[in-house]
Amino acid sequence: MPELPEVETVRRGLEPVLTGHVITEALVNRPNLRWPFPERMAERLTGQRILALRRRSKYILADLDSGESLLIHLGMSGRMLVSGAMLGEFHHDHPAPAKHDHVVLTMDSGARVTFNDARRFGSMDLMPTDHAAEHPLLAGLGPEPLGNAFHEAYLIGRLKGRNTPIKAALLDQRVVAGLGNIYVCEALFRAGIDPTRKAGALSAETVASLVPIIRQVLGEAIEAGGSSLRDYRQADGELGYFQHTFRVYDREGQPCVTPGCPGIVGRIVQSGRSTFHCPICQR
């Protein structure tokens, strides 16, 4: 599942193609993905100018001049592919329609944005922009980890008294929005925190140290274009590269990267998810 850096990378790739431009034609080639599409979705999108493209947690929101917002969730294999536009130094011509091209947006610039999703675990929805925060997928989300509302005092207070492992607490989208398995593993390694420790048992100083580390890990991943595991691609079809700098994630059985540490990266299962950690560095 794409995490915050992957979704933010896609948003940045789509922004010059979508923001300020009019959708001259919207094609919806099936009635549903993970859930049914909203009624008259193609009609409601066609002719609308995209005023802003933003991200909330792992969702992309396109604000339209109709007063509605298009919510986009990539799911496990969803890709937003751009053609007929300059992206960086490269021009991407329109490809032939593919089997899993479920939604196609043609823009007034001649660019085309295609939502391709082989497994159909992604989703799209339309909602009033003024009430977007009340949407079932967005309501109850915690603060953005790169935003001002996510700070040391907030996280200390939010984790106080929690009896769940620190990893599970950070994966709780009500605590902080957008964090997923990969980047929580990486942040806990950098912070030297055992992922099985109870969140409420950590000192305030230790919890506070997580905030800048989480920001740093996410920032580095965004600059690297995210991590490409299985199906994820950027908007221009390129791979992300942060996986080449993983310090623990997916490195089971390899030596710890901390200089002088004799540890070997281990893997445990927490709530059905693989957790990678160094048993020596992380206490």
C-alpha positions as CSV (number, residue, x, y, z in Angstrom):
1,M,0.0,0.0,0.0
2,P,1.5,3.4,-0.9
3,E,2.4,5.4,2.1
4,L,2.5,9.2,2.6
5,P,5.8,9.8,0.6
6,E,4.5,7.8,-2.4
7,V,1.2,9.6,-2.4
8,E,2.9,13.0,-2.0
9,T,5.3,12.2,-4.9
10,V,2.3,11.3,-7.1
11,R,0.6,14.6,-6.1
12,R,3.6,16.6,-7.0
13,G,3.9,14.9,-10.3
14,L,0.2,15.6,-11.1
15,E,0.1,19.1,-9.9
16,P,1.5,20.9,-13.0
17,V,-0.7,18.8,-15.3
18,L,-3.9,19.3,-13.3
19,T,-3.9,22.4,-11.2
20,G,-5.4,25.4,-13.0
21,H,-6.5,23.2,-16.0
22,V,-10.0,22.2,-17.2
23,I,-11.1,18.6,-17.6
24,T,-12.4,18.6,-21.1
25,E,-13.5,15.0,-21.0
26,A,-13.8,12.4,-18.3
27,L,-14.2,8.8,-19.2
28,V,-15.3,6.3,-16.5
29,N,-14.9,2.8,-18.0
30,R,-16.5,0.7,-15.2
31,P,-19.1,1.2,-12.5
32,N,-16.8,0.7,-9.5
33,L,-13.3,0.0,-8.1
34,R,-13.1,-1.0,-4.5
35,W,-16.5,0.7,-4.1
36,P,-19.0,2.1,-6.6
37,F,-18.1,5.3,-8.3
38,P,-20.4,8.3,-7.4
39,E,-23.4,8.9,-9.6
40,R,-22.8,10.7,-12.9
41,M,-19.1,10.9,-12.1
42,A,-18.0,11.5,-15.7
43,E,-20.6,14.3,-16.1
44,R,-19.7,15.9,-12.8
45,L,-16.0,16.0,-13.7
46,T,-16.3,17.1,-17.4
47,G,-15.9,20.9,-17.8
48,Q,-14.5,21.5,-14.3
49,R,-11.4,23.4,-13.6
50,I,-9.1,22.0,-10.9
51,L,-8.4,24.8,-8.5
52,A,-6.0,22.9,-6.2
53,L,-4.4,19.5,-5.7
54,R,-3.7,18.6,-2.1
55,R,-3.0,15.5,0.0
56,R,-4.6,14.3,3.2
57,S,-3.0,11.3,4.7
58,K,-2.7,8.7,1.9
59,Y,-5.4,10.4,-0.2
60,I,-5.2,13.0,-3.0
61,L,-7.9,15.6,-3.2
62,A,-8.6,17.7,-6.4
63,D,-10.7,20.7,-5.6
64,L,-13.0,21.6,-8.5
65,D,-14.6,25.0,-9.3
66,S,-18.0,23.2,-9.0
67,G,-17.5,23.2,-5.3
68,E,-16.8,19.5,-5.2
69,S,-13.5,17.7,-4.6
70,L,-12.4,14.5,-6.2
71,L,-10.9,12.0,-3.7
72,I,-8.3,9.6,-5.1
73,H,-7.0,6.6,-3.3
74,L,-4.4,4.5,-5.1
75,G,-5.0,1.3,-3.1
76,M,-2.5,-1.5,-3.5
77,S,-1.9,-1.2,-7.3
78,G,-3.5,2.0,-8.5
79,R,-1.4,4.3,-10.7
80,M,-2.0,7.8,-12.0
81,L,-0.2,7.9,-15.3
82,V,0.4,11.1,-17.3
83,S,0.7,11.3,-21.1
84,G,0.8,14.0,-23.7
85,A,2.7,16.4,-21.4
86,M,6.2,17.4,-20.5
87,L,7.3,16.0,-17.2
88,G,10.8,17.2,-16.4
89,E,13.0,16.6,-19.5
90,F,10.7,14.0,-21.0
91,H,7.6,14.1,-23.2
92,H,5.2,11.2,-22.6
93,D,3.0,10.4,-25.6
94,H,-0.5,9.0,-25.2
95,P,-0.3,5.2,-25.0
96,A,-2.9,2.8,-26.4
97,P,-5.7,2.2,-24.0
98,A,-4.9,-0.6,-21.6
99,K,-7.1,-3.2,-20.0
100,H,-7.1,-1.7,-16.5
101,D,-7.5,2.0,-17.5
102,H,-10.6,2.7,-15.4
103,V,-10.8,6.5,-15.3
104,V,-9.3,8.8,-18.0
105,L,-9.2,12.6,-17.6
106,T,-8.3,14.6,-20.7
107,M,-7.2,18.2,-19.9
108,D,-7.5,21.4,-21.9
109,S,-3.7,21.3,-22.4
110,G,-3.9,18.1,-24.3
111,A,-2.5,16.1,-21.4
112,R,-4.2,12.9,-20.2
113,V,-4.3,11.5,-16.7
114,T,-5.2,7.8,-16.5
115,F,-6.1,5.9,-13.3
116,N,-4.9,2.4,-13.9
117,D,-5.6,-0.3,-11.3
118,A,-5.1,-4.0,-12.0
119,R,-6.4,-5.2,-8.7
120,R,-9.1,-2.6,-8.3
121,F,-8.4,-1.9,-4.6
122,G,-8.2,1.9,-5.3
123,S,-11.1,4.2,-5.1
124,M,-12.5,7.6,-6.2
125,D,-15.3,9.7,-4.8
126,L,-16.8,13.1,-5.1
127,M,-17.8,15.3,-2.1
128,P,-18.5,18.9,-1.3
129,T,-15.2,20.6,-0.8
130,D,-16.4,22.4,2.3
131,H,-17.3,19.1,4.0
132,A,-14.4,17.0,2.7
133,A,-13.0,16.6,6.3
134,E,-16.3,14.8,7.1
135,H,-15.9,12.1,4.5
136,P,-15.8,8.6,6.0
137,L,-12.3,8.0,4.8
138,L,-11.0,11.3,6.2
139,A,-13.0,11.9,9.4
140,G,-11.1,11.1,12.5
141,L,-7.6,11.3,11.0
142,G,-4.8,12.6,13.1
143,P,-2.6,15.5,12.2
144,E,-0.2,15.4,9.2
145,P,3.3,14.4,10.3
146,L,4.8,17.2,8.2
147,G,2.3,19.8,9.5
148,N,2.5,22.2,12.4
149,A,-0.1,20.3,14.4
150,F,2.2,17.4,14.8
151,H,4.7,18.4,17.5
152,E,6.4,17.0,20.5
153,A,3.8,18.1,23.1
154,Y,1.0,16.6,20.9
155,L,2.7,13.2,20.5
156,I,3.6,13.0,24.2
157,G,0.0,13.7,25.2
158,R,-1.4,11.3,22.6
159,L,0.8,8.4,23.6
160,K,0.5,8.9,27.4
161,G,-1.0,5.9,29.1
162,R,-1.3,3.8,25.9
163,N,-0.7,0.1,26.5
164,T,-0.1,-0.7,22.8
165,P,3.3,-1.3,21.3
166,I,4.9,1.9,20.0
167,K,4.8,0.7,16.4
168,A,1.1,0.0,16.5
169,A,0.5,3.4,18.1
170,L,2.3,5.2,15.3
171,L,0.4,3.2,12.7
172,D,-2.9,4.3,14.2
173,Q,-4.2,6.9,11.7
174,R,-6.1,8.6,14.5
175,V,-2.7,9.4,16.2
176,V,-0.8,10.6,13.1
177,A,-2.1,10.5,9.5
178,G,-0.3,8.8,6.6
179,L,2.4,6.8,8.4
180,G,2.7,3.2,7.3
181,N,4.7,0.1,8.0
182,I,7.8,1.0,6.0
183,Y,8.5,4.4,7.5
184,V,7.5,3.5,11.0
185,C,10.1,0.8,10.9
186,E,12.7,3.2,9.6
187,A,11.8,5.9,12.1
188,L,11.9,3.6,15.1
189,F,15.3,2.3,14.0
190,R,16.7,5.8,13.8
191,A,15.3,6.7,17.2
192,G,16.8,3.5,18.7
193,I,13.4,2.4,20.0
194,D,12.4,-1.3,20.3
195,P,9.1,-1.6,18.3
196,T,7.6,-3.8,20.9
197,R,7.9,-1.4,23.8
198,K,4.6,0.0,25.2
199,A,4.0,3.5,23.9
200,G,2.9,4.7,27.3
201,A,6.1,3.4,29.0
202,L,8.4,5.6,26.9
203,S,9.8,8.7,28.5
204,A,8.6,12.1,27.3
205,E,12.1,12.7,26.0
206,T,12.1,9.6,23.9
207,V,8.6,10.3,22.4
208,A,9.6,13.8,21.6
209,S,12.7,12.6,19.7
210,L,10.4,10.7,17.3
211,V,8.9,13.9,15.9
212,P,11.9,15.3,14.0
213,I,13.0,11.8,13.1
214,I,9.6,11.0,11.5
215,R,9.8,14.3,9.6
216,Q,13.3,13.5,8.4
217,V,12.5,10.0,7.2
218,L,9.4,11.2,5.3
219,G,11.2,14.2,3.8
220,E,14.1,12.0,2.6
221,A,11.6,9.5,1.1
222,I,9.7,12.3,-0.7
223,E,12.9,13.7,-2.2
224,A,13.9,10.2,-3.4
225,G,10.5,9.7,-5.0
226,G,9.1,7.3,-2.5
227,S,9.7,3.5,-2.4
228,S,8.8,1.2,-5.2
229,L,7.7,-2.1,-3.8
230,R,5.7,-4.3,-6.3
231,D,3.3,-2.0,-8.1
232,Y,4.0,1.6,-7.0
233,R,5.1,4.1,-9.7
234,Q,5.4,7.9,-9.8
235,A,3.1,9.9,-12.0
236,D,5.6,9.8,-14.9
237,G,5.9,6.0,-14.6
238,E,9.4,6.1,-13.0
239,L,10.3,4.1,-9.9
240,G,11.0,5.7,-6.5
241,Y,14.4,5.1,-5.0
242,F,14.1,5.4,-1.2
243,Q,14.1,1.6,-0.9
244,H,17.8,1.7,-1.8
245,T,18.5,3.5,1.5
246,F,16.4,1.4,3.8
247,R,18.3,0.9,7.1
248,V,16.2,-2.0,8.4
249,Y,13.0,-2.5,6.3
250,D,13.2,-5.6,4.2
251,R,16.8,-6.3,5.4
252,E,16.2,-9.4,7.5
253,G,19.4,-11.3,8.2
254,Q,21.7,-8.5,7.0
255,P,24.2,-6.6,9.3
256,C,23.0,-3.5,11.1
257,V,24.2,-0.4,9.3
258,T,25.1,1.4,12.6
259,P,28.9,1.7,12.7
260,G,30.3,-0.7,15.2
261,C,27.1,-2.5,15.9
262,P,27.3,-6.3,15.7
263,G,23.6,-6.7,15.3
264,I,21.8,-8.6,12.6
265,V,18.4,-7.1,11.4
266,G,15.6,-9.3,12.5
267,R,11.9,-9.6,11.6
268,I,9.0,-10.1,13.9
269,V,5.3,-10.0,13.1
270,Q,3.1,-7.4,14.8
271,S,-0.6,-7.3,14.1
272,G,-0.1,-9.3,11.0
273,R,2.6,-6.9,9.6
274,S,6.3,-7.5,9.3
275,T,8.5,-5.4,11.6
276,F,12.2,-5.1,10.9
277,H,14.5,-4.0,13.6
278,C,18.0,-4.3,15.1
279,P,17.8,-6.1,18.5
280,I,20.9,-4.4,19.7
281,C,20.5,-0.8,18.6
282,Q,16.8,-0.6,19.4
283,R,16.0,-0.8,23.1
